[in-house]
Amino acid sequence: MQEVNRIWLLKTGKRLIPAASAAVVIGVSLTACGPRTRAPAFGFGPAASSSPAGMPPLGPAMQVADGVVMHEIQLPSPRGSSKIRIFLPAKQPHGKLSCVFVAPAGTPLIYGNTLGTFGEGDEKEQIPYAQAGFAVVAYSIDGDVQDTNNENQIVQGMREFKAANGGTDNTKEAVDYALARIPNIDPARLYTAGHSSAGTLSFQAARTDSRIAACIAYAPATDIEARFGGKLSLLDGAVPGFSEFLRSISPINNADKLRCPVFLFHADDDGNVPTSDNARFADALRRSNPKVTFARVPSGNHYDSMVRQGIPKAIEWLKAMPQ
């Protein structure tokens, strides 16, 4: 199709550096938000129905870090199946566990992403919470594109991402699973977190699911239309109505609806997302939400600042919240 042939994507750069790739969608240039991950399926067969909802059991655990165990599950959903990865403190604390839900970063905000192969870096965004005593659920986002040079896959990814409401359906399914299958989860202490494009989703998920008690975002893209340089409507040539869909989920257009506590983090030398964008978003949030923390650091750029400074600050913030 002509509109498909007008869509192409440049390959991403090295893993675990600020993304240097650009998505060019019908002439629209967009830098990917965060490192892009790639992973094949783990090879699980169809999940056995082990509950009325058909949710697979938690299964065996493997130790993956000092004091942390991990479970991997293929989670069925109405749209197929997706991978989730659960990290738990090896020694369960007394009482109930808070739980942090983390999606993978590294997309240009128009399609989803699967979890990367364990050991290639995503765990740096997940394990620290478990080492601090939280349960962690890392989950995939519908619309993953395995071949980012394949125009048809890009368009299909856009459709799947839109059908999953920008990934918020994936978050809700991860929350459902955690509450049903992870022992001792406290339903009053469920939090979303994410870096870059996954930080954008963290806001969207907290706004659309009342079970989320607080949200965290590191260097998120909060104004999707501005991210596209005002050319968002050109995406409609690939998927009709896509530009309006993105406007409807853009955090800046929903700032007055995000009422839970918010932790927003940004490094001033970020070469991917301008600090001014998130300063403006923090101001917009505070007009209707007094529970906003905007933590800024002078350096660390887009990715390293999150790992070295952002996550430790967010964990302190979570632990200081009223129980």
C-alpha positions in Angstrom: 0.0 0.0 0.0 1.2 3.5 -0.8 0.8 4.7 2.8 2.7 1.7 4.1 5.6 2.3 1.7 6.0 5.8 3.0 6.8 4.6 6.5 10.3 3.6 7.4 12.5 3.5 10.5 16.2 3.9 11.0 17.9 1.3 13.1 18.5 2.1 16.7 22.0 2.6 18.1 23.8 0.7 20.8 22.0 -0.8 23.8 22.2 1.1 27.0 23.1 4.5 25.7 20.8 7.5 25.1 18.9 6.6 21.9 20.5 8.0 18.8 17.9 6.4 16.5 15.2 8.4 14.7 11.7 7.2 13.6 10.7 8.8 10.4 7.1 8.2 9.9 5.7 9.8 6.7 8.3 12.5 6.9 8.0 12.9 10.7 11.3 12.6 12.6 11.1 11.3 16.1 13.9 10.2 18.4 13.2 7.0 20.2 12.5 7.4 23.9 15.1 5.3 25.7 17.2 2.3 24.8 15.4 -0.2 22.6 15.3 -3.9 23.6 14.8 -7.0 21.6 14.1 -10.5 22.7 12.7 -13.8 21.3 9.9 -15.5 23.1 11.0 -17.8 25.9 9.3 -20.8 24.3 6.5 -21.3 26.8 3.7 -23.4 25.5 0.1 -22.2 25.9 -0.6 -21.3 29.5 -2.5 -23.8 31.5 -5.8 -22.5 32.9 -5.1 -22.8 36.6 -7.7 -20.3 37.9 -11.2 -19.2 36.8 -9.6 -16.3 35.0 -7.2 -18.6 33.2 -4.2 -17.1 34.8 -1.0 -19.2 34.9 0.6 -19.9 38.2 3.6 -18.0 39.4 5.8 -21.0 38.8 9.4 -21.6 40.0 11.7 -18.8 41.0 15.4 -18.3 40.2 17.8 -16.1 42.1 19.0 -13.3 39.9 20.7 -10.9 42.3 21.6 -10.6 45.9 18.4 -11.0 47.8 16.2 -11.1 44.7 14.3 -13.9 42.9 12.6 -13.8 39.6 9.6 -15.5 37.9 8.9 -15.4 34.2 5.3 -16.0 33.0 3.6 -15.9 29.6 0.4 -14.1 30.4 -2.7 -14.7 28.2 -4.7 -11.7 27.2 -7.8 -11.1 25.0 -5.3 -9.9 22.3 -2.9 -13.0 22.5 -0.2 -13.4 25.1 2.6 -11.3 26.5 5.6 -11.8 28.7 5.9 -10.6 32.3 8.8 -10.9 34.6 8.3 -10.7 38.4 11.0 -9.8 40.9 10.5 -10.4 44.6 12.7 -10.1 47.7 14.1 -13.5 48.4 13.3 -13.0 52.1 9.7 -11.9 52.3 9.2 -9.0 54.7 6.6 -9.1 57.4 3.3 -7.8 56.3 2.2 -6.9 52.8 4.3 -6.0 49.8 4.1 -2.8 47.8 4.4 -3.4 44.1 6.0 -1.4 41.3 4.9 -2.0 37.6 7.5 -1.2 35.0 7.2 -1.3 31.2 10.1 -1.4 28.8 11.4 1.9 27.3 12.8 2.5 23.9 9.9 3.3 21.5 9.1 6.3 19.5 5.7 6.4 21.2 3.7 4.9 18.3 4.1 1.2 18.9 4.9 -1.2 21.8 7.9 -3.2 23.0 8.6 -6.6 24.5 10.8 -7.2 27.5 14.4 -7.6 26.6 16.4 -10.8 27.3 17.3 -10.9 30.9 20.8 -9.8 31.5 21.0 -7.2 28.7 20.2 -4.2 30.9 16.5 -3.9 31.6 17.0 -5.4 35.0 18.8 -2.2 36.0 15.4 -0.6 36.0 13.7 -3.3 37.9 15.9 -5.1 40.5 16.7 -2.0 42.7 13.1 -1.8 43.8 13.1 -5.5 44.8 16.3 -5.1 46.7 14.6 -2.2 48.5 11.7 -4.6 49.6 9.2 -4.0 46.8 7.6 -6.6 44.5 8.2 -5.6 40.8 6.2 -6.6 37.8 7.9 -5.9 34.4 5.5 -6.3 31.5 5.4 -6.1 27.7 3.5 -3.5 25.7 1.4 -4.7 22.7 2.6 -3.7 19.3 6.2 -4.8 19.4 8.1 -4.4 16.1 10.8 -7.0 15.7 12.1 -5.7 12.4 12.2 -1.9 12.6 13.0 -1.7 8.9 9.8 -3.5 7.9 7.1 -1.0 7.0 4.3 -3.5 7.4 5.4 -4.5 10.9 5.5 -0.9 11.9 2.0 -0.3 10.8 0.8 -3.5 12.5 2.6 -2.4 15.6 0.8 0.9 15.5 -2.6 -0.8 15.2 -1.9 -3.2 18.1 -0.6 -0.3 20.3 -3.7 1.7 19.6 -5.9 -1.4 20.3 -4.2 -1.7 23.7 -4.9 1.9 24.5 -1.3 2.9 24.3 -0.3 0.0 26.6 -2.6 0.9 29.5 -4.5 -2.4 28.8 -1.2 -4.2 29.4 -0.7 -2.4 32.7 -4.2 -3.4 33.8 -3.6 -7.0 33.0 -0.3 -7.0 34.8 -2.0 -5.5 37.9 -4.8 -8.1 37.6 -2.2 -10.9 37.6 -0.2 -9.5 40.5 -3.2 -9.2 42.7 -4.4 -12.7 41.8 -1.1 -14.5 41.9 1.6 -12.8 44.0 1.3 -13.5 47.7 1.0 -10.7 50.1 0.6 -7.9 47.6 -1.0 -4.8 49.2 -3.7 -3.5 46.8 -3.5 -0.1 48.4 0.2 0.3 47.4 0.5 -0.3 43.7 2.8 2.0 41.8 3.8 2.5 38.1 7.3 3.5 37.0 9.1 4.0 33.7 11.9 5.6 31.8 11.4 7.8 28.8 8.5 6.4 26.6 7.7 4.0 29.5 7.5 7.0 31.8 4.9 8.4 29.4 3.0 5.2 29.9 3.4 5.4 33.7 1.4 8.6 33.7 -1.2 7.2 31.3 -1.7 4.0 33.4 -2.0 5.9 36.7 -4.6 8.2 35.1 -6.7 5.3 33.7 -6.5 2.8 36.6 -7.8 3.9 40.0 -5.9 1.1 41.6 -2.6 2.9 41.0 -1.7 4.8 44.2 1.3 6.7 42.8 3.4 7.0 39.6 7.0 7.6 38.8 8.5 8.8 35.5 12.1 9.4 34.5 12.7 11.8 31.6 9.3 11.0 30.0 7.9 12.6 26.8 4.9 14.4 28.2 3.8 16.4 25.1 3.5 13.9 22.3 2.3 16.4 19.7 5.3 18.6 20.4 7.5 15.5 20.2 6.4 15.2 16.6 7.1 18.8 15.8 3.4 19.5 15.2 3.2 16.9 12.4 1.2 14.3 14.3 -1.6 14.2 11.8 0.7 12.8 9.1 0.5 9.5 11.0 -3.2 9.1 9.9 -1.9 8.1 6.5 -0.8 4.8 8.0 -3.5 4.2 10.6 -6.6 6.4 10.3 -7.4 8.3 13.5 -3.9 7.6 15.0 -3.1 11.3 15.6 -6.2 11.9 17.6 -5.6 8.8 19.6 -2.1 10.1 20.5 -3.4 13.5 21.4 -6.0 11.9 23.6 -3.4 10.0 25.6 -0.7 12.6 25.7 0.1 13.4 29.4 0.1 17.2 28.9 -3.5 17.0 27.7 -4.5 15.1 30.8 -2.6 16.8 33.5 -5.7 17.9 35.3 -6.9 14.2 35.5 -3.8 12.8 37.2 -4.5 13.1 40.9 -2.3 10.5 42.6 1.1 11.4 44.0 3.7 11.9 41.2 7.5 11.6 41.1 9.0 13.2 38.0 12.7 13.0 37.4 14.9 14.8 34.9 18.6 15.5 34.2 19.3 19.0 32.9 21.8 17.7 30.4 19.3 15.2 28.9 20.0 15.2 25.1 16.7 13.4 24.3 13.9 15.1 26.2 14.2 18.8 27.0 14.1 19.7 30.7 11.7 22.5 29.8 9.1 20.0 28.6 8.9 18.4 32.0 9.2 21.6 34.0 6.1 22.8 32.0 4.4 19.5 32.7 5.1 19.7 36.5 3.6 23.2 36.5 0.5 21.9 34.7 0.1 19.0 37.2 0.4 21.3 40.2 -2.6 23.4 39.1 -4.8 20.5 40.3 -2.5 18.1 42.1 -0.5 19.3 45.2 1.3 15.9 45.4 3.9 16.5 42.7 7.7 16.0 43.3 9.9 17.3 40.4 13.5 16.1 41.1 16.1 17.6 38.8 19.8 16.8 38.7 22.5 18.7 36.7 24.0 15.8 34.8 23.7 12.1 33.9 22.0 12.6 30.5 18.9 10.6 29.5 19.7 7.1 30.8 22.5 7.0 33.3 20.9 9.7 35.4 17.8 7.5 35.9 19.9 4.4 36.9 22.4 6.2 39.2 20.3 9.0 40.6 16.6 8.8 39.7 15.7 5.3 40.9 17.4 5.8 44.3 15.6 9.1 44.8 12.2 7.5 43.7 12.7 4.6 46.2 13.3 7.1 49.0 10.2 8.9 47.9 8.1 5.7 47.9 9.3 4.7 51.3 8.4 8.1 52.7 4.8 7.9 51.5 2.2 7.4 54.3 1.4 3.7 54.7 
